[in-house]
Amino acid sequence: MSIGTSGSGRQTLTEINVTPLVDVMLVLLIIFMVTAPLIQQGVEVALPQVKAQPVKADEQKLVLSIKSDRSLWLGSGEKPARLTLAELEEKLKTSARVAKDRELFLMADRSLPYGYVVEVMAAVQRAGVTNMGMITDPISDRPEGRGQ
């Protein structure tokens, strides 16, 4: 009797079948390629385009305005309500519109300190708003270096 044969006359298979190994490795590669971008940490910021088309909304959205004197105004109608930072968070927490949409648009004066705007955004996030849009004026055609 020689090596590689059994008593029944059949020869044993001594080669490794690599096809299942290759299949498993390709599936793992695809999973890694799909999940790798999701693992990145940091703050996602959607930068505005220079010449973007305005967003067309079918309905009025909830707008939070911050004037240069740091006063907060909430509302998209003709009569927005003036609020303090503490009142803003409570009003948003109890708002049915925020609970339904979880969306708000922020319009802040450009002369405001960055820290104050971030403080307001944190209060809005604590109130349950998960989607916040920034309202800006479109850039007009102006010479380079003028009108920041």
Order of alpha helices (4+ residues) and beta strands (2+ residues): alpha-beta-beta-beta-alpha-alpha-beta-alpha-beta
